[in-house]
Amino acid sequence: GAWPAQAHIDDTGNVVYQGTVHLSPSAAGGAVKGGKSTNGWDFWAIQAPTGLVRLSTLRARYLKTKEST
């Protein structure tokens, strides 16, 4: 199911959800889900022109570009 929530990344790379700083996407996702274990890389997504893109997809793209450099 969907868990409507918004967060942002601060200048140090942490996830900020409802004013609380979380050290990982999973910790922030767990906060949204009331403390339940959450894979934050699949929980969070950004809005792109083509639709929502999960953080796991963005991370995979980034890692692929790092491998080819």
Backbone bond lengths (Angstrom), bond angles and torsions (degrees), N, CA, C in turn:
res aa  C-N    CA-C-N  psi(-1)  N-CA   C-N-CA  omega(-1)  CA-C   N-CA-C  phi
1 G - - - 1.453 - - 1.502 111.32 -
2 A 1.289 114.63 168.46 1.462 121.02 -179.49 1.523 110.74 -89.52
3 W 1.291 115.70 141.91 1.462 123.10 174.99 1.525 106.63 -120.80
4 P 1.326 118.10 94.54 1.462 119.31 -177.53 1.531 111.26 -66.29
5 A 1.308 115.50 119.29 1.460 120.93 179.55 1.520 108.22 -160.04
6 Q 1.309 115.07 153.23 1.458 120.81 174.85 1.513 109.07 -128.99
7 A 1.309 115.18 143.56 1.458 121.87 177.88 1.517 107.38 -144.05
8 H 1.314 116.15 172.51 1.461 119.96 173.54 1.526 109.28 -140.66
9 I 1.321 114.56 162.92 1.462 122.03 178.14 1.522 107.66 -97.37
10 D 1.327 116.98 128.93 1.464 119.31 179.35 1.527 110.71 -84.89
11 D 1.325 115.56 -178.87 1.468 121.06 -176.27 1.526 113.55 -63.77
12 T 1.324 117.68 -19.23 1.465 120.21 -179.47 1.525 112.50 -98.31
13 G 1.345 116.79 0.85 1.462 120.78 177.90 1.513 114.54 92.67
14 N 1.330 117.64 5.42 1.454 121.26 177.66 1.527 110.74 -85.27
15 V 1.312 116.64 157.28 1.456 122.16 179.43 1.530 108.13 -94.30
16 V 1.324 116.59 128.76 1.459 121.54 179.20 1.525 108.07 -110.87
17 Y 1.330 114.87 117.40 1.464 121.58 178.75 1.513 108.30 -124.15
18 Q 1.313 116.12 122.72 1.470 123.35 -178.75 1.524 112.10 49.98
19 G 1.330 115.99 42.29 1.455 121.59 176.29 1.515 115.74 81.18
20 T 1.322 117.52 -3.22 1.466 121.34 179.55 1.519 109.61 -103.32
21 V 1.325 115.96 131.54 1.461 121.66 179.49 1.522 109.37 -84.46
22 H 1.319 116.05 129.80 1.468 122.37 177.40 1.522 107.73 -118.74
23 L 1.314 115.84 138.97 1.464 120.20 -175.29 1.511 113.92 -78.59
24 S 1.338 118.04 -6.98 1.464 120.62 179.43 1.524 110.13 -151.80
25 P 1.333 116.57 158.58 1.463 119.65 174.87 1.530 111.52 -59.87
26 S 1.323 117.02 -34.67 1.468 120.55 -179.49 1.522 111.68 -67.01
27 A 1.315 117.16 -40.73 1.462 120.30 177.69 1.528 110.64 -63.67
28 A 1.318 117.00 -41.80 1.464 120.36 178.80 1.525 110.60 -66.96
29 G 1.319 117.57 -41.82 1.463 120.90 177.38 1.516 111.48 -63.10
30 G 1.326 116.38 -39.01 1.454 120.79 177.02 1.522 111.69 -63.16
31 A 1.330 116.57 -36.53 1.465 120.38 177.64 1.529 110.62 -63.81
32 V 1.322 116.53 -40.12 1.461 120.83 178.07 1.525 110.05 -62.81
33 K 1.328 116.17 -38.95 1.469 121.53 -175.69 1.520 113.09 -91.47
34 G 1.310 116.65 21.38 1.458 120.24 175.01 1.508 114.62 69.86
35 G 1.320 117.93 30.97 1.453 122.10 177.55 1.512 115.13 93.88
36 K 1.330 117.25 -0.96 1.471 119.91 178.81 1.519 110.50 -72.20
37 S 1.320 116.61 143.58 1.452 122.34 177.58 1.526 109.77 -57.87
38 T 1.326 115.68 132.57 1.460 120.84 -173.71 1.518 110.21 -143.09
39 N 1.323 116.83 136.28 1.452 121.15 170.47 1.529 106.64 -84.10
40 G 1.312 115.68 97.79 1.459 121.26 -175.79 1.508 114.37 -62.67
41 W 1.336 117.02 -27.66 1.465 119.86 179.11 1.524 111.02 -65.86
42 D 1.324 116.93 -29.71 1.468 120.60 176.02 1.524 112.52 -96.06
43 F 1.319 117.73 -20.67 1.463 121.62 -179.51 1.528 111.80 -71.94
44 W 1.333 115.95 -46.68 1.465 120.88 -175.49 1.517 111.92 -89.50
45 A 1.328 115.59 147.88 1.459 121.96 177.85 1.518 108.82 -145.79
46 I 1.312 115.69 160.18 1.462 121.16 173.66 1.523 108.43 -112.65
47 Q 1.319 115.29 154.33 1.457 120.05 176.38 1.520 108.41 -84.61
48 A 1.304 116.52 122.81 1.462 123.35 176.45 1.530 107.99 -117.43
49 P 1.315 118.27 165.34 1.463 119.92 179.11 1.532 113.43 -55.59
50 T 1.326 116.22 -27.90 1.472 120.46 -178.79 1.524 113.17 -92.17
51 G 1.329 117.39 -1.49 1.462 121.82 -178.41 1.515 110.90 125.87
52 L 1.321 116.39 -165.85 1.460 120.68 -179.27 1.524 111.15 -74.54
53 V 1.329 116.01 138.59 1.467 122.50 177.53 1.524 107.16 -124.42
54 R 1.321 116.25 120.77 1.469 121.11 -179.17 1.529 110.85 -67.97
55 L 1.326 115.08 151.71 1.463 119.54 177.15 1.524 111.19 -61.03
56 S 1.326 117.68 -32.38 1.466 120.28 178.80 1.525 110.88 -62.10
57 T 1.316 117.27 -35.69 1.468 121.37 177.76 1.521 110.09 -69.01
58 L 1.317 116.56 -43.90 1.469 119.93 178.39 1.519 111.16 -62.80
59 R 1.339 116.57 -41.43 1.467 120.60 178.95 1.518 110.61 -63.35
60 A 1.336 117.76 -42.70 1.467 121.41 179.13 1.526 110.85 -62.65
61 R 1.320 116.82 -41.59 1.476 120.26 177.69 1.518 110.71 -62.27
62 Y 1.330 116.32 -44.13 1.458 121.30 179.45 1.527 110.68 -61.02
63 L 1.325 116.78 -48.78 1.457 120.61 -178.88 1.529 111.25 -61.73
64 K 1.309 116.83 -36.44 1.471 120.83 178.92 1.527 110.15 -65.30
65 T 1.326 117.82 -40.24 1.468 119.63 178.56 1.526 110.76 -69.25
66 K 1.334 118.08 -33.35 1.456 120.97 177.92 1.519 110.99 -67.04
67 E 1.345 117.04 -35.95 1.457 121.34 179.65 1.527 111.79 -67.40
68 S 1.322 116.32 -32.03 1.460 119.01 -175.79 1.530 112.98 -89.29
69 T 1.338 117.45 2.81 1.469 119.36 177.34 1.504 111.01 -102.61
